[in-house]
Amino acid sequence: MNNTDLIIIGAGPGGYKAAVHAAKKGLKVTVFEDANVGGTCLNVGCIPTKTYVHSSTFGEATERQEQVVSALRGGVETLLSHPNITLIREKGVFSDAQTVNGITAKHIIIATGSSAKVLPIPGADSPKVVTSTELLALKELPKRLCIIGAGVVGMEFASVFQRFGSEVTVVEYLKECLPMLDSDIAKRLRKLMEKRGITFYMGAGVKSIDGSSVLFEQKGKEVSVEADCVLMATGRKPNTEGLNLEAAGISLAPNGTIPVDEHFKTLNGQCYAIGDVNGRQMLAHAAEMQGIHVVNRILGIEDNIRFDIMPAAIFTNPEAALVGPPEDQLKEAGIPFECHKAFYRANGKALAMNETEGMVKLCCEPGEGKLLSAHIFGAHAADLVQETTAYITLGATLRQLRETVHIHPTLSEVLIEVN
């Protein structure tokens, strides 16, 4: 029977980053992947959608998507050609807690990611209904696009396809879009998107899809919207089918995820599960850092990765981004805090860029104390949140942020202009 130091099932962001990190540290690694390397993010997720965000027309977007994805996939293939890594192009299946496809290892990491979840409603199997994967494969721009769900995926595609010229309608069950984002900022972003022509139906529960009609209930009334294409943007489900987890002594949680401890070890005590499959933080960069942390644990290396401080971004136009709990959540938890705001319209660089729509909200401990969170919408919001993430990770105060010299003129000055 073949042996290796580490088996990784899945070559998405978490899997391939863990493999490369382990290989560089001298471990012999075997990676199983039965699809394209790079996972959802590279092939049908965050990378293709960003090419759409930065393309002027639908035609340009579809062409650039293929070029960008191909180039990046080739880069991952190169990384996985490290002499300490063996990439096996097949699905990894457990036969026991230390054996996958006839290969044994003391350590096994499950990094199989997730796939789009479809609402179990009548008509969900209609050819007009697509997930983000099929939407990115369209060669013809839909005249009317109805998006079910106003989370990150729904909002990004709404922004992009409206700009390309589609008539976009968004139907969302919750009262507001982007529930992880500060409610004030989420509302401002939605209102801005409405001004640009996107129609939102909030607090609306979809009942069925009949031909080209999406039927839903809002405030006790039945409403229908006509669409040439319907995007299901209703969350994701972990990919655990066919792994034979029972043979490894691994049971799933009621929501289908693999339960793990604070170091991402499964409850059988022998394997690890990272990324979307454990459901902790369904973000590519979270999967990457979880993989690095697991390899460090295997090697006995201490690290100080703060998984409780996890920035995220929504690449609408303009962007939105966040790190730390929103104001509402801090209030509910009874945590003493101050809230400080600033607006892009008062920033010189924003005016020069003609990007005056935007707002920053920083929460800190009273007295300009330790920074707790940053929620932002506006041009380059993700970059600004990344700066505040560093401050929060290091336990810095709002006063220390204010006393840090910022280049003029830059958008980042808006962070020290909060009042």
Buried (B, 14 or more C-beta within 10 A) or exposed (E): EEEBBBBBBBBBBBBBBBBBBBBEBEBBBBBBBBBBBBBBBBBBBBBBBBBBBEBEEBEBBBEBBEEBBEEBBEEBBEBBEBEBBBBBEEBBBBBEBBBBBEBBBEBBBBBBBBBBBBBEBEBBEBEBBBBBBBBBEBEEBBEBBBBBBBBBBBBBBBBBBBBBEBBBBBBBBEEBBBEBBBBBBBBBBBEBBEEEEBBBBBBBEBBBBEEBBBBBEBEEEEBBBEBBBBBBBBBBBBBBEEBBBEBBBBEBEEEBBBBBEEEBBBBEEBBBBBBBBBBBBBBBBBBBBBBBBBBBBBBEEEEEEEBEBBBBBBBBBBBBBBBBBBBEBBEEEEEEBBBBEBBBBEBEBBEEBEBBBBBBBBBBBEEBBBBBBBBBBBBBBBBBBBBBBEBBBEEBBBBBBBEEEBEEBBBBBBBBBBE
